[in-house]
Amino acid sequence: MIVLAINSGSSSLKIGLYRVGDGEPAPLFSGPLASIDALRAALADKAVPAPQAIGHRIVHGGPGLRRHLRIDAAVLQQIEAATPFAPLHTPVAVAAIRHCAELFPGLPQMACFDTAFHAGLHDAARVLPLPKAWQSRGIQRYGFHGLSCESIVHHLTRTLPQGLPERVLIAHLGNGASISAVQAGRSIDTSMGLTPSGGLIMGTRCGDIDPGLLLHLLREQGSDTERLATLLDRESGLLGISGLSSDMRRLHQAADGDTEHAADARLAIRMFCIAVAKQLAAMMTVLGGADLIVFSGGIGEHDAAVRAAVCERLAWFGIQLDDARNRAEAGGIDRSISSPASRCAVQVVGSREDEQIARHVQRLMA
């Protein structure tokens, strides 16, 4: 089967064309949305086969959509209704669904939800400490980066000699960032909550914050809900702390220099690394320890300095990195970076959301 995967993120929109059979999905074409014209040209020239189905990454489907399924008018309506849960992501995804319906009329389209992987959270993780009546309104912990986590679990299960370890911590660190606790292949807790704004410090999102601060901003500082939404989701996080950028690469450059932003850039990096280490330690408590820590996402896969700083703060648990392997890019994205003496294995594993979308589409079509 030929599957077109559409990956709508908070800061990017990627496309990938895959041939999916009995083995792993084989990439035929990939790139940012800007390359859609190149894909059209390749399809017109028959340089690549035409897609038979389309899969979309949908960050949040609300309380009613917690499994991957085929998109029809009713499903699209539910996705649109869930926009307030993920306002940075859903409008882009809905626009992509409508655009694909115009480009490929009649082709089946599938919704692959980031929340599906976390649908089985135990009550102590899922229920938020609010009056019980609010649960019936869909107010609960949903969790995100589920397609990334699914792809990592799939990869580890297939490639590790002893199979997937019992207790795995997945640190998906990118413009959006989260930590997930995986036990026997199932998500049992995760740092993001009702929306993708919760949990860790992120590129432009503040993560968890004192709810009293929000009341203070509303009551005393003249803010309204729209201003708060902009502040918390678009002006905070690494960008807000540094006053410079949400891009960790630029922050490293500034931190190493002698500019007006150097001190704030160093502070943003340090706060991010501490937040990741604290959340990993918290999830160790949930799992009763850890057998494997996985770094993924743009920062997790490519930033050796951040990985080292995070793991240094977890040395109390017996975690030790092999510095040469941590810094060596020659080993590829998927590699072990822990020392043989480390109490817990540490690996870098590439996030393969697009491939996971392709797998789900094939299964749903079957």
VMD Tcl script that draws the C-alpha trace (Angstrom):
set ca {
  {0.00 0.00 0.00}
  {1.17 3.55 -0.79}
  {0.43 5.95 2.08}
  {0.81 9.72 2.24}
  {1.55 10.82 5.82}
  {0.83 14.41 6.87}
  {2.52 15.46 10.13}
  {1.15 18.71 11.55}
  {3.24 20.00 14.46}
  {3.24 23.26 16.41}
  {6.19 24.64 14.44}
  {6.30 22.53 11.28}
  {4.22 20.60 8.76}
  {5.87 17.65 7.02}
  {4.77 15.20 4.35}
  {6.01 11.70 3.60}
  {5.09 9.10 1.01}
  {5.61 5.48 2.08}
  {5.30 2.01 0.64}
  {3.92 -0.15 3.45}
  {4.00 -3.93 3.27}
  {4.96 -6.79 5.55}
  {8.21 -5.11 6.62}
  {9.03 -1.58 7.72}
  {7.53 1.37 5.78}
  {9.83 2.33 2.89}
  {10.11 6.10 2.29}
  {9.50 7.21 -1.29}
  {9.32 10.97 -0.76}
  {9.59 13.28 2.25}
  {10.00 16.92 3.12}
  {8.32 20.03 4.53}
  {4.92 21.12 3.25}
  {6.71 23.51 0.89}
  {7.78 20.47 -1.14}
  {4.18 19.55 -2.01}
  {4.74 20.97 -5.50}
  {7.73 18.67 -5.93}
  {5.56 15.73 -4.87}
  {2.88 16.74 -7.37}
  {5.50 16.90 -10.12}
  {6.88 13.48 -9.13}
  {3.37 12.02 -9.18}
  {2.63 13.58 -12.55}
  {5.85 12.16 -14.00}
  {5.07 8.80 -12.37}
  {8.43 9.01 -10.62}
  {6.64 7.86 -7.47}
  {3.38 5.88 -7.19}
  {0.16 7.64 -6.32}
  {-1.06 7.35 -2.72}
  {-3.90 4.97 -1.97}
  {-4.68 6.49 1.43}
  {-3.69 9.48 3.56}
  {-2.88 9.58 7.25}
  {-2.85 12.72 9.41}
  {-1.25 13.36 12.76}
  {-3.98 14.86 14.92}
  {-2.70 16.12 18.25}
  {-6.02 16.18 20.12}
  {-9.40 14.68 19.35}
  {-11.01 15.63 22.65}
  {-12.64 13.07 24.96}
  {-14.59 11.37 22.16}
  {-11.72 10.46 19.82}
  {-9.08 8.35 21.54}
  {-8.28 5.79 18.82}
  {-6.99 6.02 15.26}
  {-9.83 5.93 12.72}
  {-11.06 6.89 9.28}
  {-12.11 10.50 8.77}
  {-15.67 11.19 7.69}
  {-17.79 14.32 8.07}
  {-18.74 13.47 11.67}
  {-15.14 12.74 12.70}
  {-13.90 15.98 11.10}
  {-16.59 17.87 12.99}
  {-15.41 16.33 16.28}
  {-11.79 17.19 15.51}
  {-12.75 20.81 14.81}
  {-14.80 20.92 18.02}
  {-11.69 19.85 19.96}
  {-9.67 22.82 18.67}
  {-9.67 24.60 22.09}
  {-7.67 21.66 23.51}
  {-4.81 22.23 21.01}
  {-5.20 25.64 19.34}
  {-1.62 25.68 18.04}
  {-2.03 22.39 16.18}
  {-5.62 21.59 15.22}
  {-6.39 24.40 12.75}
  {-3.34 23.42 10.67}
  {-4.33 19.75 10.71}
  {-7.93 20.50 9.71}
  {-6.73 22.70 6.87}
  {-4.47 19.86 5.70}
  {-7.39 17.39 5.74}
  {-9.53 19.72 3.64}
  {-6.65 20.47 1.26}
  {-5.94 16.76 0.74}
  {-9.63 16.16 0.00}
  {-9.30 18.68 -2.85}
  {-5.97 17.33 -4.13}
  {-6.95 13.66 -3.90}
  {-10.76 13.52 -4.13}
  {-12.27 10.27 -2.94}
  {-9.04 9.02 -1.33}
  {-9.60 7.66 2.21}
  {-8.10 9.79 4.97}
  {-7.24 8.53 8.46}
  {-6.82 10.42 11.75}
  {-3.94 9.23 13.92}
  {-4.19 10.78 17.38}
  {-1.29 11.70 19.64}
  {-3.58 11.06 22.61}
  {-4.35 7.45 21.64}
  {-1.14 6.02 23.13}
  {-2.04 7.51 26.51}
  {-5.72 6.50 26.48}
  {-5.07 3.79 29.09}
  {-3.47 5.97 31.79}
  {-4.28 4.72 35.27}
  {-6.66 6.86 37.33}
  {-3.97 8.44 39.51}
  {-2.38 9.88 36.36}
  {-5.52 10.56 34.31}
  {-7.70 12.29 36.93}
  {-6.91 15.93 37.65}
  {-7.33 17.24 41.24}
  {-10.59 19.09 40.51}
  {-14.21 18.39 41.52}
  {-15.33 15.08 40.05}
  {-18.14 16.68 38.05}
  {-15.57 18.22 35.70}
  {-14.45 14.79 34.51}
  {-17.70 14.36 32.59}
  {-16.77 17.49 30.60}
  {-13.57 15.89 29.34}
  {-11.28 17.61 31.87}
  {-8.50 15.07 32.42}
  {-4.88 14.31 31.54}
  {-4.63 13.26 27.89}
  {-0.91 13.21 27.13}
  {0.70 13.88 23.75}
  {3.62 12.91 21.50}
  {1.87 9.55 21.40}
  {2.81 8.73 17.80}
  {6.46 9.43 18.62}
  {6.24 7.18 21.68}
  {4.54 4.44 19.66}
  {7.27 4.58 17.02}
  {9.98 4.35 19.69}
  {8.33 1.38 21.41}
  {7.99 -0.32 18.00}
  {11.65 0.34 17.16}
  {12.98 -0.87 20.52}
  {10.81 -3.98 20.49}
  {12.12 -4.86 17.05}
  {15.82 -4.03 17.53}
  {16.86 -4.68 21.14}
  {18.28 -8.20 21.63}
  {16.29 -8.73 24.83}
  {13.20 -6.91 23.58}
  {11.57 -3.89 25.17}
  {12.62 -3.36 28.82}
  {9.92 -3.35 31.48}
  {10.45 0.30 32.57}
  {11.18 2.87 29.85}
  {11.26 6.67 30.12}
  {10.83 8.55 26.85}
  {12.06 12.14 26.75}
  {10.64 13.69 23.58}
  {12.47 17.02 23.52}
  {11.78 19.47 20.72}
  {9.87 22.71 20.31}
  {7.24 20.77 22.25}
  {8.61 18.55 25.01}
  {7.27 15.80 27.25}
  {8.33 12.85 29.40}
  {6.36 9.60 29.28}
  {6.59 6.60 31.61}
  {6.13 3.33 29.71}
  {5.65 0.03 31.54}
  {5.57 -3.19 29.53}
  {4.98 -1.15 26.40}
  {2.04 0.84 27.78}
  {1.92 4.49 28.82}
  {1.13 4.80 32.53}
  {1.98 8.48 33.08}
  {3.10 11.49 31.09}
  {4.04 15.10 31.78}
  {1.61 16.91 29.45}
  {-1.94 17.23 30.69}
  {-5.27 18.48 29.35}
  {-3.47 20.33 26.56}
  {0.01 20.28 24.97}
  {0.85 23.41 27.00}
  {1.49 21.53 30.25}
  {4.54 19.83 31.72}
  {8.07 20.81 30.75}
  {9.45 24.18 29.70}
  {9.25 24.23 25.89}
  {10.29 26.45 23.00}
  {7.56 29.07 23.45}
  {5.30 27.32 25.98}
  {5.74 27.78 29.72}
  {4.75 24.27 30.80}
  {3.38 23.74 34.31}
  {2.91 26.98 36.19}
  {1.25 28.16 39.42}
  {-2.48 28.52 38.64}
  {-2.55 31.41 41.09}
  {-0.30 33.32 38.68}
  {-2.98 33.08 36.00}
  {-5.59 34.46 38.40}
  {-3.19 37.26 39.33}
  {-2.67 38.18 35.67}
  {-6.43 38.21 35.08}
  {-7.31 40.16 38.21}
  {-4.40 42.50 38.72}
  {-2.61 42.92 35.40}
  {-5.57 43.52 33.10}
  {-5.05 40.37 31.04}
  {-7.87 38.54 29.29}
  {-8.02 34.95 28.07}
  {-6.68 35.76 24.59}
  {-3.73 37.65 26.03}
  {-3.04 34.79 28.42}
  {-3.15 32.26 25.58}
  {-0.58 34.27 23.62}
  {1.61 34.75 26.68}
  {1.61 31.10 27.79}
  {1.84 29.40 24.38}
  {3.75 31.82 22.14}
  {5.87 34.14 24.30}
  {7.09 31.97 27.17}
  {9.41 28.96 27.58}
  {12.93 29.23 26.18}
  {11.94 32.32 24.20}
  {10.53 34.10 27.22}
  {13.43 33.27 29.54}
  {16.14 34.17 27.05}
  {14.42 37.11 25.39}
  {16.15 35.87 22.26}
  {14.92 32.64 20.68}
  {12.98 29.42 21.14}
  {15.67 27.55 19.15}
  {18.08 25.67 21.39}
  {20.83 25.89 18.76}
  {20.71 29.67 18.78}
  {20.67 29.71 22.57}
  {23.86 27.63 22.67}
  {25.52 30.08 20.29}
  {24.46 33.04 22.40}
  {25.45 31.32 25.66}
  {28.98 30.81 24.39}
  {29.33 34.41 23.29}
  {29.67 37.76 25.01}
  {26.43 39.46 24.09}
  {23.61 41.05 26.04}
  {21.65 37.80 25.80}
  {24.43 35.43 26.94}
  {23.44 35.21 30.62}
  {19.74 34.77 29.85}
  {20.50 32.17 27.18}
  {22.54 30.18 29.72}
  {19.71 30.47 32.22}
  {17.14 29.22 29.69}
  {19.29 26.18 28.86}
  {19.92 25.42 32.53}
  {16.24 25.74 33.46}
  {15.25 23.45 30.60}
  {17.76 20.76 31.58}
  {16.74 20.92 35.24}
  {13.05 20.66 34.29}
  {13.73 17.56 32.16}
  {15.81 15.92 34.91}
  {13.16 16.66 37.56}
  {10.42 15.16 35.42}
  {12.50 12.06 34.63}
  {13.11 11.60 38.36}
  {9.38 11.96 39.04}
  {8.56 9.33 36.43}
  {11.14 6.99 37.98}
  {9.02 7.19 41.11}
  {5.94 6.21 39.08}
  {7.74 3.24 37.50}
  {9.64 2.21 40.61}
  {12.94 2.81 38.83}
  {14.02 2.78 35.20}
  {15.67 0.27 32.88}
  {16.07 2.58 29.90}
  {15.91 6.31 29.20}
  {15.31 7.34 25.59}
  {16.07 10.79 24.20}
  {14.12 11.74 21.08}
  {12.80 14.80 19.26}
  {14.89 17.55 17.67}
  {16.77 18.48 20.87}
  {16.83 14.96 22.29}
  {18.29 13.47 19.12}
  {20.86 16.16 18.25}
  {21.89 18.09 21.38}
  {24.65 16.22 23.19}
  {25.18 19.05 25.67}
  {21.57 18.96 26.83}
  {21.62 15.16 27.16}
  {24.82 15.37 29.22}
  {23.46 18.11 31.49}
  {20.22 16.18 32.11}
  {21.99 12.91 32.88}
  {24.56 14.61 35.10}
  {21.69 15.65 37.38}
  {20.55 12.02 37.51}
  {23.95 10.68 38.57}
  {22.48 9.98 42.01}
  {20.49 7.18 40.35}
  {23.67 5.70 38.93}
  {23.26 7.04 35.39}
  {26.54 7.51 33.52}
  {27.00 8.54 29.90}
  {29.84 7.53 27.62}
  {30.98 11.01 26.62}
  {32.46 9.94 23.29}
  {29.34 8.05 22.23}
  {27.09 10.86 23.43}
  {28.93 13.38 21.27}
  {29.56 11.17 18.24}
  {27.13 11.77 15.40}
  {28.79 9.04 13.34}
  {26.81 6.38 15.19}
  {23.59 7.64 13.64}
  {20.43 8.73 15.40}
  {19.70 5.33 16.96}
  {22.49 4.46 19.37}
  {23.37 3.70 22.97}
  {25.11 6.55 24.79}
  {25.39 5.16 28.32}
  {28.54 3.85 29.94}
  {28.74 0.09 30.64}
  {28.86 1.05 34.32}
  {25.56 2.95 34.15}
  {22.79 1.53 36.34}
  {20.27 2.48 33.65}
  {20.73 2.24 29.88}
  {20.45 5.50 27.92}
  {19.74 5.62 24.20}
  {19.06 8.12 21.46}
  {16.19 6.94 19.25}
  {14.82 8.87 16.30}
  {11.17 9.86 16.39}
  {9.42 8.23 13.43}
  {5.94 9.69 13.63}
  {5.42 9.60 9.86}
  {6.27 5.89 9.66}
  {3.92 5.20 12.56}
  {1.14 7.06 10.75}
  {1.79 4.89 7.67}
  {1.53 1.70 9.79}
  {-1.76 2.79 11.31}
  {-3.21 3.69 7.91}
  {-2.32 0.27 6.52}
  {-3.93 -1.44 9.52}
  {-7.08 0.68 9.29}
  {-7.40 0.03 5.56}
  {-7.00 -3.70 6.14}
}
mol new
graphics top color blue
foreach p $ca { graphics top sphere $p radius 0.5 }
foreach p [lrange $ca 0 end-1] q [lrange $ca 1 end] { graphics top cylinder $p $q radius 0.2 }
display resetview
